[in-house]
Structures are given as structure tokens and as C-alpha cells.
Amino acid sequence: MCTEGQLKVKLGKLNFSHPGLMKELELDSLINEMTLHIGSTDGELRDKLIYTSFYRLMEGNLLSTEQMSFLLDTCMDENHLFYGIGKKEDDSVFTRGFSSLVLALLLDKDRTNPFLPADKVQNAIEACFLYLEAEEDTRGYVEGKGWAHSIAHGADYLVEAIRHPSFPSVFLHRSLKTIKDCILKDAAYVDDEDGRLFFAIEILLDKIMTDDDLLMWLMDLSSTVNNRYKGEGYSYSFYRMKMNIENFFKTCYFRLKWKDTGSKECDYIEAVLEKWHNHEYN
């Protein structure tokens, strides 16, 4: 196994503008090294080199079906997507978060150029839900180590799972519950997590969700804030949860407005935010 320094040199020399030269590389070995170091605490290696190289390799159709299938299986395993799951404030989050990004790339690739058997697609979709349900480290940017961004990366994975033609329509309510649970995690989101999660809502609206489904779900979210206030008053956890939901509502409001849709939902959000501004929680 090469060191992180050696891998940085290898990846830094890749020239994606010459696909012929890229195909002459020992890609099996390189992919293995990249997955071994996918959670490096070196932000340059993890983000700018490993993840970006996976993106460029798939974009350029430089990986074989077998290599992409290997990558899917590897990134979904206990040493990657579920490595250290449930832990907070440790470095395992980098492995999980960046494995989820690669899985998003693979599902996107399979959507446009199918290469995965049906059971592997379903396993990847199921793994996405299991991951987001279990992730507890909600940090965005980590000083000295770069982006962890587990919820945002997991949201990207969820977007590609929902967008895939094999996504089961019966997973609508599971999707909405998962997004709600992500918003309600013990976190103060400040790194565009709300925006990334709302992309999943947009895809659901495009595919299987009605405006009434969304309105009912938004009503359920606002009730969660009201009930927390009734139980705790102006507690720290109440303020933090309200902030996360307020930010999500604002994202929802403007994204629907820009698409000139969702008038009932936008009216509802306006009314709720005005009440909360006036400290009315009922």
C-alpha cells in the first residue's frame, strides 16, 4: 500500500485530457489505493484529488463495469459508508461522508448508462437510508481537515437514489421521514445542509410527490417546533431546532417561488414564519 504522500503524487500527475494515456494506467491498483485513503484527514488528498479523480474517471468513461461494481460494493461496506457509524467528533466521518459522495456518482452513472444489476441498485438505495438514519456526526467544515459535511453529502446520495429510475415509489414517506430526521438531528446547520436536503424534495416533487404531500409534511415539521416549545419553552434545543427548520422553510419558500409553483406551501410558510417571529407557537 502506498502512503498518502505517494498517492498525492500519483493523483496529481493524472492527465484527464488524454484518455488514451489514462487507460494505460493500472486502474485496479489505483482505485484500491483511493478507496483505502478515501477518508484521509488531508483535505487536499480526500477532496481535491481522490473524490475529484473518481468524478473525472466516471465522467470520462474510463472505468470498466467491473471496476465500478467493485467501487460500489467497497464504498457501501462496513469500512467505508458505515465505518464508525454513530460516532461523533472523530475522523471516521470523513470516510463515511466521502464514500457517500462516490456512491452518489455511481448511481448517477448507472441512471444514465446502466451497468448495475437490479439487486445492487436496490442495495445502494437501501444503504443510503440506513446511512442517513444512523449518521450522528453533523459537522460541516472541520478546521485543519476540511469538509466532513456528512449530511450534505448524504443528501447528495439521497438525491441520486431518488432520481434513479429503480427508486421505489413506495419509499416516498420513508424519504420524507429521513429528510425530517436529518433536519432534527442534534445539530446547528450552517453549511447549506438545508439547501442540499431540499434538492431531494425537488426530485420527489418531480417524480412521485404531490403539492398536498409537501404541505402536510411542512405542517408536520412546524408542529414539531410548536410541540418542542410547549414541552421545553425557550430551551437551547428548541432554539436550535427552530433555526434549522426556519432555514429549511426559507429555502423551500424561495426555491418554490423561483419555479413559480407551490403557492399553497409558500403561503403556509409565510404564515408560520410570521407567527414564530411574533413568538406564537400553536
C-alpha positions as CSV (number, residue, x, y, z in Angstrom):
1,M,0.0,0.0,0.0
2,C,1.3,3.4,-0.9
3,T,1.5,6.3,1.6
4,E,-0.8,9.3,1.4
5,G,2.1,11.3,0.1
6,Q,2.8,8.8,-2.7
7,L,-0.9,8.7,-3.6
8,K,-1.0,12.5,-3.8
9,V,1.9,12.5,-6.2
10,K,0.2,9.8,-8.3
11,L,-3.1,11.5,-8.5
12,G,-1.5,14.9,-9.1
13,K,0.1,13.5,-12.2
14,L,-3.2,12.3,-13.8
15,N,-3.9,13.9,-17.1
16,F,-7.6,13.5,-17.8
17,S,-7.3,15.5,-21.1
18,H,-5.6,12.4,-22.6
19,P,-7.9,9.5,-22.1
20,G,-5.6,7.2,-24.1
21,L,-2.8,7.6,-21.5
22,M,-5.3,7.2,-18.7
23,K,-6.4,3.8,-19.9
24,E,-2.8,2.6,-19.8
25,L,-2.7,3.1,-16.0
26,E,-3.1,0.3,-13.6
27,L,-6.5,1.5,-12.6
28,D,-7.4,-1.5,-10.5
29,S,-4.5,-0.8,-8.2
30,L,-5.2,3.0,-8.2
31,I,-8.8,2.5,-7.4
32,N,-7.9,0.3,-4.5
33,E,-5.5,2.8,-3.1
34,M,-8.0,5.6,-3.5
35,T,-10.7,3.7,-1.5
36,L,-8.2,2.9,1.2
37,H,-7.4,6.6,1.7
38,I,-10.9,7.9,0.9
39,G,-11.3,9.2,4.5
40,S,-7.9,10.8,4.8
41,T,-7.7,13.8,7.1
42,D,-5.7,15.5,4.5
43,G,-8.4,17.6,2.8
44,E,-6.5,18.1,-0.4
45,L,-6.0,14.4,-0.9
46,R,-9.5,13.4,0.2
47,D,-11.5,16.1,-1.6
48,K,-9.5,17.7,-4.4
49,L,-7.6,14.6,-5.5
50,I,-9.4,11.3,-4.6
51,Y,-13.1,12.5,-5.0
52,T,-12.3,14.7,-8.0
53,S,-10.4,11.8,-9.6
54,F,-13.3,9.4,-9.1
55,Y,-15.6,12.1,-10.7
56,R,-13.3,12.6,-13.7
57,L,-12.8,8.8,-14.2
58,M,-16.5,8.2,-14.3
59,E,-17.2,11.3,-16.4
60,G,-14.6,10.2,-18.9
61,N,-16.0,6.6,-19.1
62,L,-12.6,5.4,-18.0
63,L,-13.7,2.7,-15.6
64,S,-15.0,-0.7,-16.6
65,T,-18.3,-2.1,-15.4
66,E,-16.3,-4.4,-13.1
67,Q,-14.3,-1.6,-11.6
68,M,-17.4,0.5,-10.9
69,S,-19.2,-2.5,-9.4
70,F,-16.2,-3.1,-7.2
71,L,-16.2,0.5,-6.2
72,L,-19.9,0.3,-5.3
73,D,-19.5,-2.8,-3.1
74,T,-16.5,-1.3,-1.4
75,C,-18.0,2.1,-0.6
76,M,-21.1,0.5,0.9
77,D,-19.2,-1.8,3.2
78,E,-18.5,-1.5,7.0
79,N,-15.1,0.0,6.4
80,H,-16.5,2.9,4.3
81,L,-20.1,4.1,4.4
82,F,-20.7,2.6,7.8
83,Y,-17.2,2.9,9.2
84,G,-17.5,4.2,12.8
85,I,-21.2,4.9,12.3
86,G,-22.8,6.6,15.3
87,K,-19.5,8.2,16.5
88,K,-19.3,12.0,16.8
89,E,-16.3,14.3,16.6
90,D,-13.8,11.8,15.3
91,D,-12.2,11.3,11.9
92,S,-14.3,8.4,10.8
93,V,-16.9,10.9,9.5
94,F,-14.5,11.7,6.6
95,T,-14.6,8.1,5.4
96,R,-18.4,7.9,5.6
97,G,-19.1,11.3,4.0
98,F,-16.8,10.8,1.0
99,S,-17.9,7.2,0.5
100,S,-21.5,8.5,0.2
101,L,-20.4,11.0,-2.4
102,V,-18.8,8.3,-4.6
103,L,-21.9,6.2,-4.2
104,A,-23.9,9.2,-5.5
105,L,-21.6,9.4,-8.5
106,L,-22.1,5.7,-9.2
107,L,-25.9,5.8,-9.0
108,D,-25.9,8.9,-11.3
109,K,-23.7,6.9,-13.7
110,D,-26.0,3.9,-13.6
111,R,-29.0,6.1,-14.3
112,T,-27.6,7.5,-17.5
113,N,-25.6,4.4,-18.6
114,P,-27.0,1.3,-16.8
115,F,-24.3,-1.1,-15.7
116,L,-25.5,-2.4,-12.3
117,P,-27.8,-5.4,-11.7
118,A,-31.1,-4.6,-10.1
119,D,-30.2,-6.0,-6.7
120,K,-27.1,-3.9,-6.4
121,V,-29.1,-0.7,-7.2
122,Q,-31.6,-1.6,-4.6
123,N,-28.8,-2.3,-2.1
124,A,-27.3,1.1,-2.8
125,I,-30.7,2.8,-2.3
126,E,-31.3,1.0,0.9
127,A,-27.8,1.8,2.2
128,C,-28.5,5.5,1.6
129,F,-31.4,5.4,4.0
130,L,-29.6,3.3,6.6
131,Y,-26.7,5.7,6.5
132,L,-28.6,8.9,6.9
133,E,-30.7,7.4,9.6
134,A,-27.7,6.4,11.6
135,E,-25.2,9.3,11.0
136,E,-24.6,11.3,14.1
137,D,-21.6,13.5,13.2
138,T,-23.2,16.5,11.6
139,R,-20.1,18.7,11.3
140,G,-19.7,20.7,8.1
141,Y,-16.2,22.2,7.8
142,V,-13.6,20.9,10.2
143,E,-10.7,23.3,10.8
144,G,-7.4,21.9,9.6
145,K,-9.1,18.9,7.9
146,G,-11.6,20.3,5.5
147,W,-15.1,19.3,4.7
148,A,-16.8,16.5,6.6
149,H,-20.3,17.6,5.5
150,S,-21.8,14.2,6.2
151,I,-25.5,15.4,6.0
152,A,-24.9,17.4,2.8
153,H,-23.0,14.5,1.2
154,G,-25.6,12.1,2.3
155,A,-28.3,14.4,0.8
156,D,-26.4,14.3,-2.5
157,Y,-26.5,10.5,-2.3
158,L,-30.3,10.6,-1.5
159,V,-30.9,12.8,-4.5
160,E,-29.3,10.3,-6.8
161,A,-31.1,7.4,-5.1
162,I,-34.5,9.1,-5.7
163,R,-33.6,10.2,-9.2
164,H,-32.7,6.7,-10.2
165,P,-35.5,5.0,-12.3
166,S,-35.4,2.0,-10.0
167,F,-36.3,4.1,-6.9
168,P,-39.4,2.5,-5.4
169,S,-42.4,4.9,-5.3
170,V,-43.4,3.4,-2.0
171,F,-40.3,5.0,-0.5
172,L,-41.9,8.4,-0.6
173,H,-42.8,8.6,3.1
174,R,-39.6,6.9,4.1
175,S,-37.7,9.6,2.1
176,L,-39.7,12.4,3.9
177,K,-39.1,10.9,7.3
178,T,-35.4,10.6,6.6
179,I,-35.2,14.2,5.5
180,K,-37.1,15.3,8.6
181,D,-34.9,13.2,10.8
182,C,-31.8,14.8,9.3
183,I,-33.2,18.3,9.9
184,L,-34.0,17.3,13.5
185,K,-30.6,15.8,14.3
186,D,-28.7,17.4,17.3
187,A,-27.0,20.0,15.1
188,A,-26.9,23.6,14.2
189,Y,-26.6,23.6,10.4
190,V,-24.7,26.5,8.9
191,D,-23.1,24.9,5.8
192,D,-26.0,24.8,3.3
193,E,-27.3,21.4,4.6
194,D,-30.9,22.7,4.2
195,G,-30.2,23.5,0.5
196,R,-28.8,20.1,-0.2
197,L,-31.6,18.3,1.6
198,F,-34.2,20.3,-0.4
199,F,-32.8,19.1,-3.6
200,A,-34.2,15.7,-2.6
201,I,-37.6,17.3,-2.0
202,E,-37.4,18.8,-5.5
203,I,-36.7,15.4,-7.1
204,L,-39.6,13.9,-5.1
205,L,-41.9,16.6,-6.4
206,D,-40.7,15.9,-10.0
207,K,-41.3,12.1,-9.6
208,I,-43.9,11.0,-7.0
209,M,-44.9,13.7,-4.5
210,T,-47.9,16.0,-4.8
211,D,-48.2,19.5,-3.5
212,D,-50.6,18.3,-0.9
213,D,-48.0,15.7,0.3
214,L,-45.4,18.5,0.7
215,L,-47.9,20.8,2.5
216,M,-48.8,18.1,5.0
217,W,-45.1,17.4,5.6
218,L,-44.3,21.0,6.2
219,M,-47.2,21.2,8.6
220,D,-45.8,18.2,10.5
221,L,-42.4,20.0,10.7
222,S,-43.9,23.2,12.1
223,S,-45.9,21.1,14.6
224,T,-42.6,19.7,15.8
225,V,-41.4,23.1,16.7
226,N,-44.6,24.1,18.4
227,N,-44.6,20.9,20.4
228,R,-41.0,21.3,21.5
229,Y,-41.8,24.8,22.7
230,K,-44.8,23.6,24.7
231,G,-42.6,20.9,26.3
232,E,-39.4,22.9,26.9
233,G,-40.1,26.6,26.4
234,Y,-37.1,28.7,25.2
235,S,-34.6,26.0,25.7
236,Y,-31.3,25.7,23.8
237,S,-32.5,22.6,21.9
238,F,-35.7,24.4,21.0
239,Y,-33.9,27.4,19.5
240,R,-31.5,25.2,17.6
241,M,-34.3,23.1,16.1
242,K,-36.4,26.1,15.3
243,M,-33.4,27.7,13.5
244,N,-32.8,24.6,11.4
245,I,-36.5,24.3,10.4
246,E,-36.8,28.1,9.8
247,N,-33.8,27.9,7.4
248,F,-35.3,24.9,5.7
249,F,-38.6,26.7,5.3
250,K,-36.9,29.7,3.8
251,T,-35.1,27.5,1.3
252,C,-38.3,25.7,0.4
253,Y,-40.1,29.1,0.0
254,F,-37.7,30.6,-2.4
255,R,-37.0,27.5,-4.4
256,L,-40.7,27.0,-5.0
257,K,-41.1,30.7,-5.8
258,W,-38.3,30.6,-8.4
259,K,-40.1,27.6,-10.1
260,D,-43.4,29.5,-9.9
261,T,-45.1,26.7,-8.1
262,G,-46.2,25.7,-4.6
263,S,-48.4,28.7,-3.9
264,K,-50.2,26.9,-1.0
265,E,-46.9,25.8,0.6
266,C,-45.4,29.3,0.2
267,D,-48.5,30.9,1.8
268,Y,-48.3,28.4,4.7
269,I,-44.6,29.0,5.2
270,E,-45.2,32.8,5.3
271,A,-47.9,32.4,7.9
272,V,-45.8,30.1,10.1
273,L,-42.7,32.2,10.0
274,E,-44.7,35.3,10.9
275,K,-46.2,33.5,13.9
276,W,-42.7,32.4,15.0
277,H,-41.4,35.9,14.6
278,N,-44.1,37.1,16.9
279,H,-43.3,34.2,19.4
280,E,-46.6,32.4,18.7
281,Y,-46.2,28.7,18.9
282,N,-49.6,27.0,18.5
